[in-house]
Amino acid sequence: MAILVLCDMNCCDEITTTTKGMRDILREETGHQNITIIPNFVPRLWMGHYYDEDIIRKNFTKNKKKPRIMYAGSGAHYSADGKTPDDFSPLNDLVRKTHKDFQWVFYGGFPRALVDLLQSGKVEYHPWVNTMQYPEYLKTLKVNVAIAPLQDNSFNRAKSDIKFTESCAYGIPSVCQDMLTYENSINKFKTPEELHDQLKRITNDVGVYMKESRKSYSYILKQGWMEDNIHYWKAFFK
């Protein structure tokens, strides 16, 4: 099947993809050089009305003693047996060590290695809702920081940074894996220790936190919502 797909791509005049990583893989596998990147953008219609500084500050103050740290990721990010290394497994020990300092919130999937913490009520889990309900439900979680861990491999390097940009739409500071996928991310980490340091820095003071929140939101204003970037598709289809 993969060979047939690659053959079909070589019959195309031009290919589009959403990331540099995927473009590089396609060039290597197909030899095709005419590949256009059209990034993923967050639609204003979908997430453009959730940013509110007063609510962000209120949520921070309410959770100051135990900030809410969210990882939103499907079950595909976790190994089925809870033992095989996966995107989140390097952080399992960090969650165990800090569950009294942070309220860890898992949205979508959940690491099997931490099931005991879930059963004892020490961490929080919310299953996926449908796509149209997703933005409103995310708002109800009242999280203070979002994280985006990934294993640094070719599959993940081909992904887009949608977790980062979605967080920016809410003005939620995020800390993302330091790799190609999140090259535009404001705060990055390589190790669990670096992530821990970033979380403490961001949530230690309301002034620092609100500055990080504004930086996050300013990114999506600079990049633009999907509706502001229609020129990418217009140029492609000329």
C-alpha positions as CSV (number, residue, x, y, z in Angstrom):
1,M,0.0,0.0,0.0
2,A,2.8,2.4,0.9
3,I,4.5,1.8,-2.4
4,L,1.3,2.5,-4.3
5,V,0.8,5.8,-2.4
6,L,4.4,6.9,-3.2
7,C,3.9,6.0,-6.8
8,D,0.7,8.1,-6.9
9,M,2.6,11.1,-5.3
10,N,5.2,11.0,-8.1
11,C,2.4,11.4,-10.6
12,C,1.4,14.7,-8.9
13,D,2.6,18.1,-10.1
14,E,2.6,19.4,-6.5
15,I,2.1,18.0,-3.0
16,T,0.9,19.8,0.1
17,T,1.7,19.0,3.7
18,T,1.4,20.8,7.0
19,T,4.9,20.5,8.4
20,K,8.6,20.7,7.5
21,G,9.1,17.3,9.0
22,M,6.6,15.7,6.7
23,R,7.9,17.6,3.7
24,D,11.4,16.3,4.4
25,I,10.2,12.7,4.7
26,L,8.2,13.0,1.5
27,R,11.1,14.4,-0.4
28,E,13.4,11.6,0.8
29,E,10.9,8.8,0.1
30,T,9.6,10.1,-3.3
31,G,12.3,12.4,-4.6
32,H,9.5,14.9,-5.3
33,Q,10.8,18.5,-4.8
34,N,7.6,20.5,-5.5
35,I,6.1,20.2,-2.0
36,T,4.2,23.1,-0.4
37,I,3.8,23.6,3.3
38,I,0.4,24.9,4.4
39,P,0.4,24.9,8.2
40,N,-2.5,23.8,10.4
41,F,-4.3,26.9,11.8
42,V,-6.9,27.1,14.5
43,P,-10.2,28.4,13.2
44,R,-11.4,31.6,14.9
45,L,-15.0,30.3,14.5
46,W,-14.0,27.3,16.7
47,M,-11.7,28.7,19.3
48,G,-11.6,32.4,18.8
49,H,-13.8,33.5,21.7
50,Y,-12.3,31.8,24.8
51,Y,-9.5,34.2,25.7
52,D,-10.3,36.2,28.7
53,E,-7.6,37.7,31.0
54,D,-9.9,38.1,33.9
55,I,-10.9,34.4,33.8
56,I,-7.3,33.3,33.3
57,R,-6.1,35.3,36.3
58,K,-9.1,34.0,38.4
59,N,-8.2,30.4,37.5
60,F,-4.6,31.0,38.4
61,T,-5.5,32.5,41.8
62,K,-8.0,29.7,42.6
63,N,-5.4,27.0,41.7
64,K,-2.3,28.8,43.1
65,K,-1.6,26.2,45.8
66,K,-2.0,23.3,43.3
67,P,-1.8,24.4,39.6
68,R,-3.7,22.4,37.1
69,I,-1.3,20.9,34.5
70,M,-3.0,19.3,31.4
71,Y,-1.8,16.8,28.9
72,A,-4.4,16.4,26.0
73,G,-3.5,13.4,24.0
74,S,-5.3,10.4,22.6
75,G,-4.6,6.8,23.6
76,A,-2.3,6.5,20.6
77,H,0.4,8.4,22.7
78,Y,0.5,5.6,25.3
79,S,1.7,2.0,25.1
80,A,-1.0,-0.6,25.6
81,D,0.9,-2.5,28.3
82,G,2.1,0.5,30.3
83,K,5.7,-0.7,30.1
84,T,6.8,-0.1,26.6
85,P,8.3,3.4,26.1
86,D,5.9,5.9,24.7
87,D,5.4,9.6,24.3
88,F,4.5,10.2,27.9
89,S,6.4,7.5,29.7
90,P,9.5,9.7,30.5
91,L,7.2,11.8,32.6
92,N,5.5,9.0,34.6
93,D,7.9,9.4,37.5
94,L,7.6,13.2,37.5
95,V,3.8,12.8,37.9
96,R,4.3,10.4,40.8
97,K,6.7,12.8,42.5
98,T,4.7,15.9,42.1
99,H,1.1,14.9,42.3
100,K,0.8,16.8,45.6
101,D,2.3,19.9,44.1
102,F,0.3,19.9,40.8
103,Q,-3.1,18.7,39.8
104,W,-2.3,16.6,36.8
105,V,-5.1,16.5,34.3
106,F,-5.2,14.0,31.5
107,Y,-7.6,14.6,28.6
108,G,-8.3,12.0,25.9
109,G,-6.0,9.1,26.9
110,F,-4.4,8.0,30.1
111,P,-1.0,6.2,30.9
112,R,-1.6,2.7,32.2
113,A,1.5,3.0,34.4
114,L,-0.4,5.6,36.5
115,V,-3.7,3.8,36.9
116,D,-3.2,3.5,40.6
117,L,-3.0,7.3,40.9
118,L,-6.2,7.7,39.0
119,Q,-8.0,5.1,41.1
120,S,-6.9,6.8,44.3
121,G,-8.1,10.2,43.0
122,K,-4.6,11.7,43.0
123,V,-4.7,12.6,39.3
124,E,-7.6,13.5,37.0
125,Y,-8.8,12.0,33.8
126,H,-11.4,13.2,31.2
127,P,-12.3,11.2,28.1
128,W,-12.6,12.8,24.7
129,V,-15.7,14.5,23.7
130,N,-16.8,15.0,20.0
131,T,-15.0,17.6,17.9
132,M,-17.6,20.3,18.1
133,Q,-17.8,20.1,21.9
134,Y,-14.0,19.9,22.4
135,P,-13.3,23.7,22.7
136,E,-16.1,24.3,25.3
137,Y,-15.2,21.3,27.3
138,L,-11.5,22.3,27.3
139,K,-12.6,25.6,28.8
140,T,-14.4,23.9,31.7
141,L,-11.2,22.1,32.8
142,K,-9.8,25.5,33.9
143,V,-6.2,24.3,33.4
144,N,-3.3,26.6,34.1
145,V,-0.5,25.1,31.9
146,A,-0.6,22.6,29.0
147,I,2.3,20.3,28.2
148,A,3.2,18.5,25.0
149,P,5.6,15.6,25.4
150,L,6.7,13.6,22.4
151,Q,9.4,11.0,21.5
152,D,11.8,12.5,19.0
153,N,11.3,10.2,16.1
154,S,10.4,10.6,12.4
155,F,6.7,10.0,12.9
156,N,6.4,12.7,15.6
157,R,8.7,15.1,13.7
158,A,6.2,15.0,10.9
159,K,3.4,16.2,13.2
160,S,2.1,19.7,13.4
161,D,2.2,21.9,16.6
162,I,-1.6,22.0,17.0
163,K,-1.4,21.4,20.7
164,F,0.7,24.4,21.1
165,T,-1.5,26.7,19.0
166,E,-4.7,25.5,20.6
167,S,-3.2,26.4,24.0
168,C,-2.3,29.8,22.6
169,A,-5.9,30.4,21.6
170,Y,-7.0,30.2,25.2
171,G,-4.0,32.1,26.5
172,I,-2.8,29.0,28.4
173,P,1.0,28.9,28.8
174,S,2.4,25.6,27.4
175,V,5.7,23.7,27.7
176,C,6.5,21.6,24.7
177,Q,9.1,18.9,23.8
178,D,12.2,20.6,22.4
179,M,12.2,19.1,18.9
180,L,11.3,20.1,15.3
181,T,7.6,19.7,15.8
182,Y,7.5,22.4,18.4
183,E,10.2,24.7,17.1
184,N,7.8,27.7,17.5
185,S,6.9,26.9,21.0
186,I,7.6,29.6,23.6
187,N,8.7,27.2,26.5
188,K,10.4,23.9,25.8
189,F,11.9,21.0,27.7
190,K,14.2,18.1,26.9
191,T,14.0,16.2,30.2
192,P,11.5,15.7,33.0
193,E,13.7,17.9,35.2
194,E,13.5,20.7,32.7
195,L,9.8,20.4,32.5
196,H,9.5,20.5,36.3
197,D,11.6,23.7,36.4
198,Q,9.5,25.3,33.7
199,L,6.2,24.4,35.5
200,K,7.5,25.9,38.8
201,R,8.7,29.0,37.1
202,I,5.5,29.7,35.2
203,T,3.2,29.0,38.2
204,N,5.2,30.5,41.0
205,D,4.1,34.1,40.5
206,V,0.9,35.7,39.1
207,G,3.0,38.4,37.3
208,V,5.1,35.8,35.6
209,Y,2.1,33.6,34.8
210,M,0.1,36.4,33.2
211,K,3.1,37.5,31.1
212,E,3.4,33.9,29.8
213,S,-0.3,33.9,29.1
214,R,-0.2,37.1,27.1
215,K,2.9,35.8,25.2
216,S,0.9,32.7,24.3
217,Y,-2.1,34.6,23.0
218,S,0.0,37.1,21.1
219,Y,1.5,34.2,19.2
220,I,-1.8,33.1,17.7
221,L,-2.6,36.7,16.9
222,K,0.7,37.1,15.1
223,Q,0.4,33.7,13.2
224,G,-3.3,34.4,12.6
225,W,-6.4,32.3,12.7
226,M,-7.3,30.0,9.9
227,E,-9.6,32.6,8.5
228,D,-6.7,35.0,8.3
229,N,-4.6,32.6,6.3
230,I,-6.8,31.7,3.3
231,H,-4.1,33.2,1.1
232,Y,-2.1,30.0,1.5
233,W,-4.8,28.0,-0.3
234,K,-5.5,30.7,-2.8
235,A,-1.9,30.8,-3.8
236,F,-1.7,27.0,-4.1
237,F,-4.8,26.7,-6.3
238,K,-3.8,29.4,-8.7
